[in-house]
Structure formats: C-alpha cells, structure tokens
Amino acid sequence: VSRARIIATEACRAAENGADFCAEVERRTGLVLEVVDRRTEAGLAASGCAPLVDPSCDGAILFDIGGGSTEVVWLGRRAAGDDGPPRARIRSWASMPVGVVSLAERHGGVKVSRELFLKMVDEVLDMLEGVRQSWGVRPPGRIHLLGTSGTVTTVAGIHLGLERYDRARVDGAWLHARDINEVVDRLVGMSFEERVSNPCIGAQRADLVLAGCAIMEAVREAFPTDRLRVADRGLREGMLVQLMRADGAWRRHRPQ
C-alpha cells in the first residue's frame, strides 16, 4: 500500500475525547485518522453511490444512515468521462444528528412496539421537514431513492429471502414501496429473539435494525417515490474513487 486515507466520522466529531482517541491511534499504529466534517462525509457517500443513479431519472435522493448521524443528499448525475465512473452532482445536502445507535439508545432497541416505532419515525421526520420544504424536489416519477446503510441492505436481504447475505444480489437491487412496506411491517411485528435468529440481521444488529427502519421510513415519507435502489457501497468506495482519480488511474489504463 503506497497511499491510504483513513477517516473517522460522527463518533469522533461528537466525542469530547475525539482528538485524544485519534492521537492514541496514531501513537499505537502509526495510522493518521482524519476526522471529516459532515459535508465531506456526504460528498464521499455520493461519490461512492453515483453509478447507481438511474440515468433515465432527473436524479436521486441518497440517504446514508450511520450510527450517530444520517446524511441526505439530492443528487443529479453527470456523464462518465475519462476519469472513471459517473460523477455525482450534488444539488443540495443535509446532515441530521441521528443514527441507528443514538436513536436506539434514546428509545430502546430490544422491545419496540408499533407505537414506539412510529414515535421514532415522527422524531426523524420532524428533523427532515425543513429540508424537504427548502429543496422542493421534483415530482416522484422524476427521482428515486438511493439508500446506503446496513438497514437498507438488511431490508433488501429479507425481501430477497436470502439464507445468508449476498452482496452481488443486494448491491444495485431495486425495491418498490410495497416491498419495503411488507418487510418493515414484518420486522416491527418480530420479537427481539426473532430478529436475532433472522440470517440477514443476527445478534449484532437485532437491537438497531428498527431504529434504522424508522429513519428510512422518515426519509420515504419526506420524499415519497415508488422506487428505492439499494447500495452496498458508500464512504469507502467514494474514497477509493477519489484517490484513483487523483492518481490518474483510469487515464493511465484507458484502452488505446
């Protein structure tokens, strides 16, 4: 490895000892952590997911659900040039200080009734209201949703009936509103133990998946459209694309 970029996001942004943590990582490993701001985080997610924007649409609403924050980006699309995959044209973006961990910690992630689930949805929807009004996004048929997070890939895996997670089948998959409604309804009706036993969820995500679904449902309500494309890609792919562009990798290896 000749060059690397290593980033930290909301956890280090919010932590009082974030700088101390980064210094300790560097002392122990020699690795330099870059704490990126929310604009940079949104831009990296957009770079990673841009190839999944449907070229027949005017653009997409990308949402990236993290542990402590959620980025929402209104994307257009630019044609690919000599420097790699399509570039994302960011029309606007917003970052909300809510993610699966912070929302689950506030409301609980083990025993989640339908009433509690709807309360979480409403909390996030309140945060999105100003964004929705200020953006004035075009009619539903001209855009689609593009979701990148463990929540969205989990919903896709359950819809596809996967016995084990398969990135090749999930990344780029299209979900219709009725598909998502069905899966979310099933998840809300499950006990914690049933969520643990589901192969697409497991013990590590069983207490977080409903908080993630609540954030996803708030985004869907704020930006109603029938289609959602699933992205098992995001920040890391965005960093890789940017590093390769900076290195001129595509130009060097372009067929003559």
N, C-alpha and C positions, 0 to 999 in steps of 0.2 A: 504494500500500500504506500503510494508516494504522496497522497494528499487525502485529507479527510475533513469533514465538517461534522461536529458533534454539538447538538443543540439541546437545550432544556426549555420547557415551556411554562405553563401556568403554575405548577407546583413550586418551581424556583422563583417565579415572578412574585408569587404571593407570600412565600415563606420569609419570616424575619431573618432567618439564618441562611437564606439562599446563597449569598456571596460566600459565606463560610463553607457551605457544602461544596461549591464549585472549587474553592481553593483546596479543600481536602482531597477532592477527586484528582486534581492536578498533582498534589503532593504525592499521593499514593500511586498513581498510574502514569503520570506524565501527560495525560489527556486534558486538553483545554476545552471546557464546556462553555458554549456561547448561549447566554440567556436571551432568547429572541423576544421582541415585542409582539403584540397581537397582530399588527399589520403584516409583519414578516411571516408569522405563522399562517395567516390566511393566504398570503401570496404563495407560500410553499405548497400548501394543500391544493391551491388552484393549479399550480404548475404540474403537480403530480397527476391530477384528475382531468386535465384539459382534453386528452384524447377521447374521453368518454362522453363529451358533449355531442349530442345528436346534431350533425351538420344541417339537417333539414329544419331545425328549430332556430329561433332567434337567440337562444341561449339557455342557460340553466341556473337554478338556484342550488348552489353547492352548500351542504352543511356538514361540518366536521365536529362530531361530538367527542369531546375529550373527557378527562377525569375531573378537571376543575373549570374548564371553560368550553364554550361552543362557538365556533366561527361560522358565520353565514356569509356567503359571497355570491353576488349576482354576476354571472359570467356571460360574456359573449364568446365568440370563437374566431380566431384568426387562422388563415390557411397555413399549412406547414411550409417552411422554406428549406433552405439548405442546412439549417442548424437544428435538425431534429424534429420531434413531434409537434403537433399544433400548439401554439402559444395561447394561453388563456388571456382574454381581455377582461380585466376586472372593471365592471361598471360601478360597483359600489360594494362595500363590505361592512360587516358589523361583528363585534365580539361580545358575547354575553358571559358574565362571570358565574356560569353554572355548567356543571358537567355531571357525569353519572355518579361520581363519588360524592361530590358536595350535595347533590340533590338527594341521594340515598341517605346520607348522614343526617340531613335535616328531617326527612320524613320516614326513614326506616326502609330497609330493603328486603326484609325477611317475610314479614306478614304485611301484605299490601292488598287492601280491599279495593273494590272498584271506586269507592268514594275517595279514598286516599290517592289512587292513581289519577283520577280526574282533577284533584286538587293540585297535584304536581303539574299536570298539563296546563292548568289555568295560570299557575305561577310563571311558567316559562312563556306562555302566550302573552302575558302582561309585558314581559321584557321585549317581546317582538313587535308589539303594537306600533310603537313609534317608527321602527324600521320599515314595517310593511307600508305604513302610510307615506313615509318620505320617499320610498323607492318608486311607488306607483307602477309596479311590474305589469307587463302586458297581459292580455287575456290568456287563460290556461293553455289553450291549444298551441301557443307560440313558444312556450317554455316547458321544461320538465325539471324535476328534482334530481339531484345527484348527491347521494349520501355516502360518506366515508366514515366508518366507525365500526367497532365491534358490534354495536347494536344493530346496525343495518345489515351487516354480513350475517349475523345470527338470525335475523328475521328471514333473510333470503335462504339460509340453510334449512330452516324449519319448513319454509314454503316448498322447497325442492325435495323435502323428505330425505335429506342426507343422513346416512348412518354414521358418517364421520365427515369432518369439514373438508371440502374440496375447492381450493381457490380457483382452479380452472373453470369450474361450473358457476362460481359465485361472482367473480370479478367481471363486471360488464353485464350482468343479468338485469333484465327489466322486470319490475314488479308493477302491477296495476293496483289501483286503490283498493279494489275488492280483495286482492291477495293480502295486502298489508292489514286491512281491517280484520280479516279472518285470523291471521297469525297473532295479532295483538290481543284480540278477544280471547284466544286460547291461552296466551301467556298470562293475562290478568286472572283467568279462571284457575290457573295451576297453583298448587301448594308449593312451598319452598322446596320440599323434597322432590316433587315432580320436576321442578326446574333443574335441580341438581342432576337428576337422572337423565335429562334430555342430552343427547350426544352433541348437540350444537351449542349448549350452554355450559353445563358442567359446574362443579363446585366453585370455581374461581369467579364466575360471572353471575351466579344464581341470585346474589343479593343486589346486583347492579343493573340487570337487564331491563327491569321495569322502569327504573329511573331513566334509562336510555330511551326506552319506548315512549315515555312521557315527553321527552324533549323532541323526539322525532314527530310525535303526533302534534305538538305545538307548531312545529315548522310546517307540517302538512296543512294545518288549519289556517295558518297565516298566509301560505302560498298554495292555494288549492289547485291541484292538477292531477290528472289521472295516472301519470307515469312517473316512476322513480327508477333511476338507474343505480345499481349497486357498484361501489368502488372498493375493492380490497387493495387500496393504494392511497397515498396521501403525502404526508410530510417527507418521508424518506425518499420516495420516488421523485418528489419535487426537488429535493436537494441534489439527487443524482443527476436529474435533467439539467439543473443549473450549473453543476460542476462540469458536466460533459460539454455544455455549450461554451463555458468559459475556456475549456481546454481545446475547443475546436474539433472534438472527436468526430462529429458527423461529417464535417467538411473534409477531414483527412481521409475518411474511409468511404466517401461517396463514390459509387461506381463511375468510371470514366467513360 
